[in-house]
Amino acid sequence: MTPPAASLPGRMQRTTLLWTLVVFFGASIAFRAVRNATEDEPVGVTLALEALVAVVLVLVIVAIVRRQRD
């Protein structure tokens, strides 16, 4: 029988991998939505909105990580 502490690093790595995939695909969908919504707008508008989406994404990740620690 394996102690619970011994299996923790494997779970952490698997969780990290899953979160990486979720963030990657979520960001891809969000950036594509911004690109489609600003198709007729100047490039600066598209880049500004994509930067805003990136900041929001980072803030959401930070909030989730902090909530999981508590």
Residue pairs with C-beta under 8 A, 6 or more apart in sequence:
23 57
23 61
26 57
27 53
27 54
27 57
30 53
30 57
31 50
31 53
34 46
34 49
34 50
34 53
35 46
35 50
37 49
38 45
38 46
38 49
